[in-house]
Amino acid sequence: MTGQEAFSKLAALCARSEHCQHDMLEKMRQWGVSDEEQAEVMQRLVNGRYVDDSRFARAFVIDKVRYNKWGRRKVEQALWLKHIDKSVANEALDDISDEEYLSVLRPLLKQKRRSTKARSEYELTMKLIKFALSRGFTMDIIRRCIEVDDEDEFMD
């Protein structure tokens, strides 16, 4: 595939949804585009604002938190896997407030609490913490949701 064909395909793809530079480079590698043409096509995509990692990161973070119900740590790891610069990732992650993470985690924990079997309140709490950690939530957010018997809002 030539550089021009790759640019046309990638530009059309980027017009439909947000993508990061790493994804575009991977596609070109799979298509067998030479390294020189890859660099040229990437430069054209960035200059034409088809690809913008900071715009991608903001959209990705919002999507994963609100729709996939992921916590900060899991989103952070996914951005790292997409080779998004740490400062860009942190800026996008900081746009989401602790209150939004809490509003995502509380219903998840309420639902999980109903379906989790445990012999004691301690065991139940540990299972809920483990579940929340696996979803990528930080311990401080989890603690704010699970204040054992102190917070009636969670217990309802």
ChimeraX attribute file (.defattr): number of C-alpha atoms within 10 A of each C-alpha:
attribute: neighborCount
match mode: 1-to-1
recipient: residues
	/A:1	10
	/A:2	14
	/A:3	19
	/A:4	12
	/A:5	12
	/A:6	21
	/A:7	20
	/A:8	13
	/A:9	12
	/A:10	21
	/A:11	19
	/A:12	12
	/A:13	14
	/A:14	18
	/A:15	11
	/A:16	8
	/A:17	11
	/A:18	17
	/A:19	22
	/A:20	22
	/A:21	19
	/A:22	14
	/A:23	13
	/A:24	22
	/A:25	18
	/A:26	12
	/A:27	14
	/A:28	23
	/A:29	13
	/A:30	9
	/A:31	12
	/A:32	13
	/A:33	19
	/A:34	14
	/A:35	13
	/A:36	9
	/A:37	16
	/A:38	22
	/A:39	14
	/A:40	14
	/A:41	25
	/A:42	22
	/A:43	14
	/A:44	15
	/A:45	20
	/A:46	14
	/A:47	11
	/A:48	11
	/A:49	13
	/A:50	21
	/A:51	25
	/A:52	17
	/A:53	22
	/A:54	17
	/A:55	15
	/A:56	20
	/A:57	26
	/A:58	20
	/A:59	15
	/A:60	20
	/A:61	25
	/A:62	18
	/A:63	14
	/A:64	16
	/A:65	21
	/A:66	15
	/A:67	10
	/A:68	12
	/A:69	20
	/A:70	24
	/A:71	24
	/A:72	23
	/A:73	16
	/A:74	19
	/A:75	24
	/A:76	21
	/A:77	13
	/A:78	16
	/A:79	22
	/A:80	13
	/A:81	10
	/A:82	16
	/A:83	15
	/A:84	20
	/A:85	13
	/A:86	12
	/A:87	10
	/A:88	17
	/A:89	24
	/A:90	16
	/A:91	13
	/A:92	20
	/A:93	21
	/A:94	13
	/A:95	11
	/A:96	16
	/A:97	9
	/A:98	13
	/A:99	10
	/A:100	11
	/A:101	20
	/A:102	17
	/A:103	13
	/A:104	19
	/A:105	21
	/A:106	20
	/A:107	13
	/A:108	16
	/A:109	20
	/A:110	16
	/A:111	10
	/A:112	16
	/A:113	17
	/A:114	8
	/A:115	9
	/A:116	12
	/A:117	11
	/A:118	13
	/A:119	7
	/A:120	9
	/A:121	11
	/A:122	11
	/A:123	13
	/A:124	16
	/A:125	17
	/A:126	13
	/A:127	17
	/A:128	20
	/A:129	20
	/A:130	14
	/A:131	16
	/A:132	22
	/A:133	18
	/A:134	14
	/A:135	19
	/A:136	19
	/A:137	24
	/A:138	17
	/A:139	12
	/A:140	10
	/A:141	19
	/A:142	21
	/A:143	11
	/A:144	13
	/A:145	22
	/A:146	20
	/A:147	14
	/A:148	14
	/A:149	10
	/A:150	10
	/A:151	12
	/A:152	10
	/A:153	12
	/A:154	17
	/A:155	15
	/A:156	6
